[in-house]
């Protein structure tokens, strides 16, 4: 085999390898950063748009009794608000050296997908972190720390007046959970109802193994899945997930429980440009670079009253 003298002479070998690697990388999934299962991901619109503009409206007015000859007709009106969510560019890529290219060609193999897979995984990890907690650099918050969502503290009636589930009975734990679900329903005049419950991973594992009672062969979790206010009202299963980020998300670093309606109307993760690789280019006399870019606006909670944070569990 004739060795490649410089990066430019390697173009015929690098370019086909790049497209093969790109296909391989995007076939690989990373469940540990599966933010899409918790937050509806919206990819609509131009990937290069500055952001998204949306409007909300509400009705105002009150019907009243009138005199048959009255002139004081009450009127209805509509209030309108406008909101803008900006998008930002981020990136993570990789590079090949002339040495790596020549070694691969000498051995008669394609360049491996390891670097591309690493870049892809790092990108997904960044999006996961933004989705969960936002970023201070852009002044964004996320799913678990939005200041517009009302946060309450769990009832402190466990052993020693503790709010911790470790010091509570199964009945008290179930009451805390259903109180969070019911609070959203009653707090919105029965308009909103949470269909998703997120618990700190340790709390989730605990209720999945602790018996409902000393005489029951069911766990707290299995009982909850069939006996909760959402399922009772709708006949549909309540989604219950463990989330490691909630261990210290509450006030004072306490554990936080989240109940919410998982719907794009309520919240969304803006991803107008999912992570993608650009064609490789010659970066220097001995290096090829493959840039990876993405654009996101992070998590946006549009209807905070369809959410509940409960701390101290």
C-alpha positions, 0 to 999 in steps of 0.5 A, a space after each residue: 500500500 502506498 502511504 498517504 503523505 499528507 492529510 489532503 492525499 488521504 481524502 479518498 480514504 477518509 470521506 467514505 469512512 466518515 459516512 460509514 461511521 456516521 451511520 453506525 453512530 446514529 444507530 447506537 442509543 444511550 438510554 441513560 440519557 433518555 431525556 425524551 422519555 421524560 420531556 416531549 422533544 420538539 424539533 419543529 422549525 428552522 434549525 437556524 431560527 433565533 428561537 420560538 415565539 408563542 402566545 397565550 390567552 385567557 378569558 376575562 369577564 363576569 355575567 351578571 343579572 340585568 334590568 330589562 331597560 339597563 345600559 350596563 351590559 357586562 362584556 367579556 374580553 381576552 388577555 394575551 401574553 407573548 413569550 420568546 424562547 431563544 436557541 443556542 449553538 453547541 458542539 462536540 466533534 472529533 479528529 483523525 491524525 495522519 498516523 491513524 489514517 495510515 495505520 487503518 489503511 495499512 491494516 485494510 480496515 475502515 476507521 473505527 466509530 469509537 470517536 464518533 460514538 464518544 462525541 455523540 454520547 457526550 452530546 447526549 449527556 450535555 442535552 440530558 443535563 440541560 433538560 434536567 437542570 438547565 445551565 447557569 451559562 445561559 440562565 436556563 432551568 430544567 425539568 427539576 428546578 423551574 422557579 415557576 413551579 410551586 414547591 411544597 414540603 412533604 407532611 412531617 408526620 413520620 417517626 419523630 415528626 420526620 417528612 422522610 419516607 424512611 420514617 413513614 408508613 406505607 399509608 403515609 407514603 401513598 398519601 404523600 403521592 396522591 396529595 401531589 397528584 390531587 393538588 394539581 387537579 384541585 389547584 387548577 379547578 380540575 383542568 389539569 391532572 398529572 400523568 407522570 410521577 418522578 421519584 429519587 431513584 432510592 425512593 423508587 427502589 424502596 417502594 418497589 420492594 417494601 410491602 404494602 402492609 405486614 399482611 400484604 404480598 404486594 409492594 407499595 409500588 404495585 399497589 400505587 400503580 393500580 390505586 392512584 387518583 389519576 388512574 381512578 379518574 382516567 382509567 389509564 396507568 400512571 407513569 412512575 419513574 426513578 430519576 437520579 437527579 432528584 436525590 438533592 433537587 429539593 430545598 436545602 438539598 433534600 429529595 424531591 418528588 415531581 408530578 406533572 402532565 407529560 405533554 408538549 402543551 405543558 412542557 417541551 425540550 427545544 431541539 431544532 437541530 439534533 446533534 449532527 456531524 459536518 463533513 470532515 475537513 483538513 484541519 492541518 497538514 496532519 489532521 482531519 477534523 469532524 465537527 459536531 453541532 447542535 442547537 437547543 433552547 433547553 426545557 420550557 415549562 409553559 404551564 407550571 400549574 400542571 406541575 408539583 414539586 414536593 420536597 423532603 421525602 
